Amino acid sequence: MLFEIKPKSRRKDLYDREKELKEFGDALKLGENLILILGIRRLGKSSLLNVALNELKLPYAKIDVRSLYFTFGTIPQDVLVREILESLLRSTRRFRKFRVGLERLVDSIEGIEVSGLKVRIGRKVHLIDILEKIDSWGERVIIAFDEAQYLRFSGLQYDGLIAYAIDNLPNVTFVLTGSEVGMLHDFLGLDNPKKPLFGRYAREIVLERFSRDKSIDFLIKGFSELSIDVPQDEIEDAVEKLDGIVGWLTMYGYLRGVRKLSHEEALSELLNMARSLVREELDKILSHSKRYGMILKAVSLGNERWSEIKEFVESKTGRINDAKFSILLRNLVKYGYLDKISGKYRIPDPIVREIIRRYC
């Protein structure tokens, strides 16, 4: 259903992403080797990727890089190799042709044993060797890294490995998603002459928030699936407050339609649930500098320009060097917590803005 709160995996449960799905398919038909799915948090990047991978009926590995980083504090090469191979085995279960070929391929790699859908690595195995083996299979294979910017937290130069694969392994396509768009671009360095991926072509698929009309239509169709009649004024009020962020619209629809809360209760519960989620996200950047929180607080209260934000922060935390302050602002844009448009800063997510305004 549209109000399923887990990432979607079927096209019928994915609202209004036909253009993006077509662009994804077109890139693969053209044999492109690097696809980026970009957008701020809670716009449905993982859902788009899931649906695209399930529909294409190609072997694929999908890795949640952020989860690996939070588990290990880095991205170990042997763990990444194991995750890629196990994910490939899962994705080929339905297709005997792919499954048999993949099992033969894995069996040919010294030091790797397969038991069902589990892979055991008995000695040091290099990722590039695995990618070369995968390419030699002769099938188009997709390696998808969800929240790929976390690959930068490693002693290994994963951007260099991806650059090598793009140049030498024509059957491997990398798909990278990122909600910290600026950080992902910094990691890849497609326009940085000092980075391995400089000058490589990447297909960028950017997810935008829903328009007001599409947000209203999304909620109407979701409630219709549940055979629930919700007043139009309540739907419009929810859209006004949630501003086209599909993750929040979905949560509201779930609370209102599945859990049967009233309009006011659903919005209140959404804010409570979002508060702990957002706080957990913010704690990671606040651990680097408490001034990040003060900057976000300033913007949430309506301070939009550099000088206004700096004045607010200094009133709370003391004097700060101009250059250092600019770096903090720039980092928040890279992390996706701020937008900068025509010299003005804003928090792009209305729920995050409200939580920071009220509680931070």
VOPAGU-2260 file (C-alpha; in pm, 1 decimal, decimal comma):
REM VOPAGU-2260
SITE   aa  ch    i         X         Y         Z
SITE  MET   A    0       0,0       0,0       0,0
SITE  LEU   A    1     105,3     360,5     -46,7
SITE  PHE   A    2     118,5     414,9     329,8
SITE  GLU   A    3     354,7     121,4     393,7
SITE  ILE   A    4     621,4     278,5     615,9
SITE  LYS   A    5     902,3      46,1     508,6
SITE  PRO   A    6    1090,2     117,6     182,4
SITE  LYS   A    7     880,5       3,8    -112,6
SITE  SER   A    8     979,7    -281,3    -342,0
SITE  ARG   A    9     686,8    -293,7    -590,7
SITE  ARG   A   10     599,1     -34,6    -853,5
SITE  LYS   A   11     230,9     -28,0    -754,2
SITE  ASP   A   12     329,3      88,7    -405,7
SITE  LEU   A   13     560,2     361,9    -539,6
SITE  TYR   A   14     382,4     686,3    -617,2
SITE  ASP   A   15     483,4     917,0    -904,4
SITE  ARG   A   16     838,0     804,2    -981,9
SITE  GLU   A   17     775,5     678,7   -1336,5
SITE  LYS   A   18    1014,5     930,2   -1491,0
SITE  GLU   A   19    1295,2     835,5   -1254,5
SITE  LEU   A   20    1240,2     462,4   -1308,7
SITE  LYS   A   21    1251,8     511,5   -1685,0
SITE  GLU   A   22    1571,8     711,8   -1659,3
SITE  PHE   A   23    1728,3     437,0   -1448,6
SITE  GLY   A   24    1631,0     173,2   -1706,0
SITE  ASP   A   25    1752,6     387,2   -1995,8
SITE  ALA   A   26    2094,1     427,5   -1831,3
SITE  LEU   A   27    2131,5      50,0   -1801,8
SITE  LYS   A   28    2017,9     -10,9   -2159,0
SITE  LEU   A   29    2292,3     227,0   -2272,4
SITE  GLY   A   30    2547,7      35,4   -2067,7
SITE  GLU   A   31    2627,6     327,3   -1838,5
SITE  ASN   A   32    2851,9     234,4   -1549,1
SITE  LEU   A   33    2776,0     498,6   -1284,6
SITE  ILE   A   34    2427,5     605,8   -1174,0
SITE  LEU   A   35    2365,0     845,1    -885,0
SITE  ILE   A   36    2027,7     866,3    -707,8
SITE  LEU   A   37    2023,0    1190,6    -512,9
SITE  GLY   A   38    1789,7    1385,4    -287,5
SITE  ILE   A   39    1743,8    1497,8      70,3
SITE  ARG   A   40    1637,9    1253,3     340,5
SITE  ARG   A   41    1296,9    1088,2     324,8
SITE  LEU   A   42    1227,0    1142,3     -45,4
SITE  GLY   A   43    1220,8     770,7    -125,2
SITE  LYS   A   44    1565,1     702,4    -274,2
SITE  SER   A   45    1582,1     352,1    -123,9
SITE  SER   A   46    1229,8     274,3    -245,6
SITE  LEU   A   47    1311,9     389,0    -598,4
SITE  LEU   A   48    1627,3     176,9    -598,1
SITE  ASN   A   49    1442,2    -130,5    -464,3
SITE  VAL   A   50    1171,0    -110,6    -729,1
SITE  ALA   A   51    1418,5     -48,6   -1010,6
SITE  LEU   A   52    1635,3    -344,6    -910,0
SITE  ASN   A   53    1340,2    -580,9    -865,3
SITE  GLU   A   54    1188,9    -493,4   -1202,8
SITE  LEU   A   55    1504,2    -518,4   -1413,0
SITE  LYS   A   56    1555,5    -889,5   -1342,7
SITE  LEU   A   57    1932,0    -855,2   -1344,2
SITE  PRO   A   58    2182,2    -981,5   -1086,4
SITE  TYR   A   59    2244,5    -712,6    -828,7
SITE  ALA   A   60    2399,3    -647,2    -492,2
SITE  LYS   A   61    2253,0    -376,5    -269,6
SITE  ILE   A   62    2462,9    -268,3      26,3
SITE  ASP   A   63    2353,1     -36,0     309,1
SITE  VAL   A   64    2687,2     139,6     356,8
SITE  ARG   A   65    2565,0     353,3     645,9
SITE  SER   A   66    2470,9      39,5     841,8
SITE  LEU   A   67    2818,3    -106,4     784,9
SITE  TYR   A   68    2980,5     215,0     904,0
SITE  PHE   A   69    2771,4     231,9    1221,2
SITE  THR   A   70    2847,2    -136,1    1290,7
SITE  PHE   A   71    3224,1    -131,2    1230,4
SITE  GLY   A   72    3320,7     237,4    1248,5
SITE  THR   A   73    3474,8     195,3     901,8
SITE  ILE   A   74    3402,3      -1,2     581,7
SITE  PRO   A   75    3621,2    -314,7     600,2
SITE  GLN   A   76    3705,1    -458,9     258,9
SITE  ASP   A   77    3640,6    -820,9     357,7
SITE  VAL   A   78    3300,0    -730,4     501,9
SITE  LEU   A   79    3207,6    -539,4     186,6
SITE  VAL   A   80    3313,4    -834,5     -31,1
SITE  ARG   A   81    3100,4   -1072,0     176,4
SITE  GLU   A   82    2799,9    -836,8     165,0
SITE  ILE   A   83    2826,5    -800,3    -212,9
SITE  LEU   A   84    2846,5   -1175,4    -274,1
SITE  GLU   A   85    2565,7   -1262,6     -32,5
SITE  SER   A   86    2342,7    -994,7    -182,1
SITE  LEU   A   87    2413,7   -1127,1    -532,2
SITE  LEU   A   88    2320,2   -1477,0    -418,5
SITE  ARG   A   89    1990,1   -1349,0    -274,4
SITE  SER   A   90    1904,5   -1152,3    -587,8
SITE  THR   A   91    1956,4   -1452,3    -818,5
SITE  ARG   A   92    1746,0   -1701,1    -620,8
SITE  ARG   A   93    1455,0   -1665,9    -864,3
SITE  PHE   A   94    1661,3   -1706,0   -1180,6
SITE  ARG   A   95    1827,3   -2045,6   -1226,9
SITE  LYS   A   96    2044,4   -1926,2   -1515,3
SITE  PHE   A   97    2197,4   -1649,4   -1303,3
SITE  ARG   A   98    2212,2   -1856,8    -985,2
SITE  VAL   A   99    2406,3   -2145,9   -1137,9
SITE  GLY   A  100    2648,2   -1910,7   -1310,6
SITE  LEU   A  101    2704,0   -1709,5    -994,0
SITE  GLU   A  102    2767,5   -2017,3    -781,0
SITE  ARG   A  103    3028,1   -2136,8   -1030,2
SITE  LEU   A  104    3188,0   -1795,1   -1029,9
SITE  VAL   A  105    3207,2   -1777,9    -649,6
SITE  ASP   A  106    3339,0   -2135,4    -628,2
SITE  SER   A  107    3624,9   -2034,9    -857,8
SITE  ILE   A  108    3751,9   -1773,1    -610,9
SITE  GLU   A  109    4018,4   -1914,4    -383,4
SITE  GLY   A  110    3950,8   -1864,1     -13,4
SITE  ILE   A  111    3572,6   -1821,1     -44,1
SITE  GLU   A  112    3315,8   -2083,3      55,8
SITE  VAL   A  113    2940,1   -2068,1      -3,8
SITE  SER   A  114    2676,7   -2237,5     211,9
SITE  GLY   A  115    2325,9   -2157,4      94,9
SITE  LEU   A  116    2305,4   -1778,0      97,8
SITE  LYS   A  117    2600,8   -1734,9     331,6
SITE  VAL   A  118    2958,0   -1663,6     225,7
SITE  ARG   A  119    3264,6   -1737,8     435,3
SITE  ILE   A  120    3594,0   -1572,0     351,2
SITE  GLY   A  121    3888,2   -1778,6     463,9
SITE  ARG   A  122    4171,3   -1550,1     356,7
SITE  LYS   A  123    4225,7   -1189,6     250,6
SITE  VAL   A  124    4029,7   -1124,0     -66,6
SITE  HIS   A  125    4059,6    -799,1    -258,9
SITE  LEU   A  126    3744,9    -625,6    -380,6
SITE  ILE   A  127    3895,8    -549,3    -719,6
SITE  ASP   A  128    3958,8    -921,4    -778,5
SITE  ILE   A  129    3593,9    -993,7    -700,1
SITE  LEU   A  130    3476,0    -718,6    -935,5
SITE  GLU   A  131    3696,3    -856,6   -1213,0
SITE  LYS   A  132    3547,7   -1202,2   -1159,2
SITE  ILE   A  133    3196,7   -1057,4   -1167,3
SITE  ASP   A  134    3272,4    -871,6   -1490,7
SITE  SER   A  135    3410,4   -1189,6   -1650,5
SITE  TRP   A  136    3073,0   -1354,2   -1591,9
SITE  GLY   A  137    2951,6   -1173,6   -1904,1
SITE  GLU   A  138    2619,6   -1058,9   -1754,0
SITE  ARG   A  139    2524,7    -703,3   -1664,6
SITE  VAL   A  140    2561,7    -684,4   -1286,2
SITE  ILE   A  141    2456,9    -393,0   -1066,9
SITE  ILE   A  142    2646,3    -303,4    -749,7
SITE  ALA   A  143    2432,4     -59,0    -550,2
SITE  PHE   A  144    2568,6     132,3    -252,1
SITE  ASP   A  145    2291,2     295,5     -47,2
SITE  GLU   A  146    2416,6     608,7     137,6
SITE  ALA   A  147    2744,5     569,6     -48,1
SITE  GLN   A  148    2907,2     879,6     104,3
SITE  TYR   A  149    3000,8     659,0     402,7
SITE  LEU   A  150    3250,9     476,9     180,2
SITE  ARG   A  151    3484,7     767,7     247,6
SITE  PHE   A  152    3525,9     646,6     607,2
SITE  SER   A  153    3783,6     384,7     526,7
SITE  GLY   A  154    4155,5     340,8     487,8
SITE  LEU   A  155    4080,0     199,9     142,8
SITE  GLN   A  156    4032,9     434,7    -152,4
SITE  TYR   A  157    3697,6     304,8    -272,1
SITE  ASP   A  158    3658,2     590,1    -518,9
SITE  GLY   A  159    3976,6     468,4    -688,3
SITE  LEU   A  160    3841,7     113,3    -708,7
SITE  ILE   A  161    3518,4     240,2    -862,1
SITE  ALA   A  162    3718,4     448,0   -1113,6
SITE  TYR   A  163    3922,1     140,8   -1212,1
SITE  ALA   A  164    3605,8     -65,9   -1253,6
SITE  ILE   A  165    3435,7     199,4   -1467,2
SITE  ASP   A  166    3738,4     214,4   -1696,8
SITE  ASN   A  167    3803,0    -159,1   -1722,7
SITE  LEU   A  168    3493,1    -360,6   -1630,2
SITE  PRO   A  169    3216,9    -286,4   -1884,7
SITE  ASN   A  170    2964,0    -532,7   -1740,1
SITE  VAL   A  171    2953,8    -375,3   -1393,2
SITE  THR   A  172    2725,4     -79,9   -1320,9
SITE  PHE   A  173    2756,3     105,0    -991,3
SITE  VAL   A  174    2450,0     273,4    -843,5
SITE  LEU   A  175    2514,7     513,3    -556,0
SITE  THR   A  176    2248,3     685,4    -347,4
SITE  GLY   A  177    2311,2     970,3    -108,2
SITE  SER   A  178    2105,7    1201,5     111,1
SITE  GLU   A  179    2418,0    1400,6     204,4
SITE  VAL   A  180    2446,9    1509,3    -157,8
SITE  GLY   A  181    2738,0    1746,0    -108,5
SITE  MET   A  182    2936,4    1484,6      81,9
SITE  LEU   A  183    2871,0    1224,5    -188,0
SITE  HIS   A  184    2990,4    1464,5    -457,1
SITE  ASP   A  185    3300,2    1541,0    -249,8
SITE  PHE   A  186    3370,6    1169,5    -209,8
SITE  LEU   A  187    3334,2    1099,8    -582,1
SITE  GLY   A  188    3514,5    1415,3    -697,1
SITE  LEU   A  189    3380,8    1396,3   -1052,9
SITE  ASP   A  190    3484,5    1759,6   -1105,0
SITE  ASN   A  191    3799,7    1747,0    -891,1
SITE  PRO   A  192    4119,3    1692,7   -1095,0
SITE  LYS   A  193    4291,0    1546,2    -787,5
SITE  LYS   A  194    4034,3    1264,5    -744,8
SITE  PRO   A  195    4039,4     924,5    -922,9
SITE  LEU   A  196    3688,4     963,9   -1068,1
SITE  PHE   A  197    3756,4    1307,2   -1219,1
SITE  GLY   A  198    3603,0    1342,9   -1563,4
SITE  ARG   A  199    3395,0    1023,8   -1549,8
SITE  TYR   A  200    3034,2    1047,6   -1661,8
SITE  ALA   A  201    2760,6     982,6   -1406,4
SITE  ARG   A  202    2388,1     968,3   -1471,4
SITE  GLU   A  203    2228,3    1178,1   -1196,1
SITE  ILE   A  204    1868,4    1097,5   -1101,0
SITE  VAL   A  205    1751,9    1363,3    -856,8
SITE  LEU   A  206    1438,6    1304,8    -650,0
SITE  GLU   A  207    1239,5    1616,8    -575,2
SITE  ARG   A  208     970,6    1666,6    -314,6
SITE  PHE   A  209     612,4    1628,1    -433,6
SITE  SER   A  210     425,7    1935,9    -552,8
SITE  ARG   A  211     124,1    2045,7    -350,2
SITE  ASP   A  212    -117,5    1884,0    -599,2
SITE  LYS   A  213      75,9    1556,6    -605,3
SITE  SER   A  214      97,6    1550,7    -226,0
SITE  ILE   A  215    -279,5    1591,1    -200,5
SITE  ASP   A  216    -334,6    1322,2    -464,6
SITE  PHE   A  217     -93,0    1087,8    -284,0
SITE  LEU   A  218    -288,0    1117,5      41,4
SITE  ILE   A  219    -626,8    1085,1    -130,3
SITE  LYS   A  220    -519,6     768,7    -313,2
SITE  GLY   A  221    -362,7     623,5      -0,5
SITE  PHE   A  222    -675,5     677,1     205,2
SITE  SER   A  223    -884,6     537,6     -80,8
SITE  GLU   A  224    -680,6     215,3     -68,3
SITE  LEU   A  225    -783,8     187,2     296,3
SITE  SER   A  226   -1149,1     278,7     217,9
SITE  ILE   A  227   -1125,4     577,0     451,5
SITE  ASP   A  228   -1287,5     913,8     384,1
SITE  VAL   A  229   -1069,2    1194,7     520,0
SITE  PRO   A  230   -1194,2    1555,5     496,2
SITE  GLN   A  231   -1025,2    1762,4     227,2
SITE  ASP   A  232    -933,1    2039,3     470,2
SITE  GLU   A  233    -739,2    1792,8     687,0
SITE  ILE   A  234    -551,0    1660,0     383,3
SITE  GLU   A  235    -462,9    2013,2     274,2
SITE  ASP   A  236    -348,2    2103,9     625,1
SITE  ALA   A  237    -122,4    1797,8     637,5
SITE  VAL   A  238      25,4    1885,5     298,2
SITE  GLU   A  239      85,9    2241,8     412,1
SITE  LYS   A  240     278,7    2119,5     716,1
SITE  LEU   A  241     470,5    1833,3     549,6
SITE  ASP   A  242     564,0    2017,4     227,6
SITE  GLY   A  243     593,1    1732,4     -19,7
SITE  ILE   A  244     834,7    1514,4     181,2
SITE  VAL   A  245     702,7    1169,0      91,0
SITE  GLY   A  246     843,6    1003,4     404,1
SITE  TRP   A  247     645,8    1234,3     631,9
SITE  LEU   A  248     333,8    1216,9     411,8
SITE  THR   A  249     351,0     838,3     429,1
SITE  MET   A  250     390,0     841,9     806,9
SITE  TYR   A  251      94,4    1078,8     843,6
SITE  GLY   A  252    -116,7     855,9     617,3
SITE  TYR   A  253     -18,9     548,9     819,5
SITE  LEU   A  254    -102,9     710,8    1152,6
SITE  ARG   A  255    -427,9     862,4    1023,2
SITE  GLY   A  256    -543,2     573,2     806,1
SITE  VAL   A  257    -400,5     253,7     954,5
SITE  ARG   A  258    -379,9     342,6    1323,1
SITE  LYS   A  259    -703,8     546,4    1299,2
SITE  LEU   A  260    -574,4     852,5    1483,2
SITE  SER   A  261    -748,5    1185,4    1439,8
SITE  HIS   A  262    -587,4    1450,8    1222,0
SITE  GLU   A  263    -444,6    1639,2    1520,1
SITE  GLU   A  264    -332,4    1317,6    1690,8
SITE  ALA   A  265    -159,3    1194,0    1374,3
SITE  LEU   A  266      36,1    1516,7    1331,7
SITE  SER   A  267     130,3    1522,7    1699,5
SITE  GLU   A  268     240,9    1157,9    1697,8
SITE  LEU   A  269     437,4    1213,4    1376,5
SITE  LEU   A  270     623,8    1500,6    1539,0
SITE  ASN   A  271     698,2    1289,2    1847,6
SITE  MET   A  272     827,6     999,0    1639,9
SITE  ALA   A  273    1027,5    1229,1    1416,2
SITE  ARG   A  274    1178,3    1405,2    1715,8
SITE  SER   A  275    1377,3    1102,3    1832,4
SITE  LEU   A  276    1474,5    1011,1    1476,3
SITE  VAL   A  277    1596,0    1360,3    1392,0
SITE  ARG   A  278    1770,8    1393,7    1726,7
SITE  GLU   A  279    1962,0    1072,4    1658,9
SITE  GLU   A  280    2065,7    1203,7    1317,7
SITE  LEU   A  281    2168,7    1542,1    1456,1
SITE  ASP   A  282    2372,6    1391,6    1740,8
SITE  LYS   A  283    2623,3    1265,0    1486,0
SITE  ILE   A  284    2705,7    1613,0    1358,2
SITE  LEU   A  285    2669,1    1782,7    1697,7
SITE  SER   A  286    2943,6    1554,3    1828,2
SITE  HIS   A  287    3181,3    1742,0    1596,4
SITE  SER   A  288    3066,0    2090,5    1697,8
SITE  LYS   A  289    2778,2    2218,2    1912,9
SITE  ARG   A  290    2773,0    2525,2    1690,6
SITE  TYR   A  291    2602,0    2317,4    1421,7
SITE  GLY   A  292    2299,2    2304,3    1649,1
SITE  MET   A  293    2306,8    2680,2    1708,1
SITE  ILE   A  294    2326,6    2746,6    1333,7
SITE  LEU   A  295    2025,4    2525,5    1269,6
SITE  LYS   A  296    1840,3    2689,6    1557,3
SITE  ALA   A  297    1909,9    3031,5    1409,8
SITE  VAL   A  298    1777,3    2932,1    1067,1
SITE  SER   A  299    1470,6    2760,1    1216,4
SITE  LEU   A  300    1382,3    3091,7    1387,6
SITE  GLY   A  301    1387,9    3280,7    1057,8
SITE  ASN   A  302    1747,5    3403,0    1033,3
SITE  GLU   A  303    1832,4    3350,1     667,2
SITE  ARG   A  304    2144,9    3546,7     581,8
SITE  TRP   A  305    2505,8    3471,5     675,8
SITE  SER   A  306    2539,3    3778,8     896,0
SITE  GLU   A  307    2209,4    3716,5    1079,5
SITE  ILE   A  308    2295,9    3353,5    1150,3
SITE  LYS   A  309    2646,5    3440,6    1268,3
SITE  GLU   A  310    2515,9    3712,5    1499,9
SITE  PHE   A  311    2269,7    3465,9    1657,1
SITE  VAL   A  312    2534,8    3195,7    1701,9
SITE  GLU   A  313    2782,9    3438,7    1858,0
SITE  SER   A  314    2518,2    3559,8    2100,2
SITE  LYS   A  315    2482,3    3202,0    2224,5
SITE  THR   A  316    2832,8    3056,7    2198,5
SITE  GLY   A  317    3074,9    3348,6    2180,9
SITE  ARG   A  318    3283,2    3495,9    1902,5
SITE  ILE   A  319    3373,8    3276,3    1605,8
SITE  ASN   A  320    3617,9    3336,7    1321,5
SITE  ASP   A  321    3448,0    3423,5     989,6
SITE  ALA   A  322    3629,8    3153,8     794,6
SITE  LYS   A  323    3549,2    2883,4    1049,7
SITE  PHE   A  324    3186,0    2990,4    1061,7
SITE  SER   A  325    3161,7    2971,3     681,0
SITE  ILE   A  326    3303,0    2617,7     691,2
SITE  LEU   A  327    3036,0    2511,3     942,1
SITE  LEU   A  328    2761,1    2657,5     723,7
SITE  ARG   A  329    2903,7    2493,2     412,5
SITE  ASN   A  330    2921,2    2158,0     589,6
SITE  LEU   A  331    2554,8    2176,3     688,7
SITE  VAL   A  332    2465,2    2234,2     323,6
SITE  LYS   A  333    2678,0    1933,6     225,4
SITE  TYR   A  334    2512,9    1719,4     493,5
SITE  GLY   A  335    2171,0    1813,4     352,0
SITE  TYR   A  336    2046,8    1997,4     661,4
SITE  LEU   A  337    2053,0    2337,1     491,7
SITE  ASP   A  338    1978,3    2470,4     144,4
SITE  LYS   A  339    2135,3    2789,5      14,3
SITE  ILE   A  340    1924,9    2975,0    -241,3
SITE  SER   A  341    2000,3    3328,4    -361,2
SITE  GLY   A  342    2225,3    3393,2     -62,4
SITE  LYS   A  343    1963,9    3277,3     189,1
SITE  TYR   A  344    1976,3    2964,3     403,4
SITE  ARG   A  345    1681,5    2744,7     495,4
SITE  ILE   A  346    1613,4    2402,9     642,7
SITE  PRO   A  347    1457,9    2206,7     352,9
SITE  ASP   A  348    1265,0    1957,1     567,2
SITE  PRO   A  349     967,2    2121,8     745,0
SITE  ILE   A  350     950,6    1861,0    1022,4
SITE  VAL   A  351    1321,9    1890,8    1094,9
SITE  ARG   A  352    1278,1    2269,6    1098,1
SITE  GLU   A  353     990,1    2246,0    1345,6
SITE  ILE   A  354    1173,5    2001,1    1574,3
SITE  ILE   A  355    1482,3    2220,7    1584,5
SITE  ARG   A  356    1270,3    2530,7    1645,9
SITE  ARG   A  357    1083,1    2368,4    1934,6
SITE  TYR   A  358    1328,8    2137,7    2103,3
SITE  CYS   A  359    1688,6    2221,8    2015,8
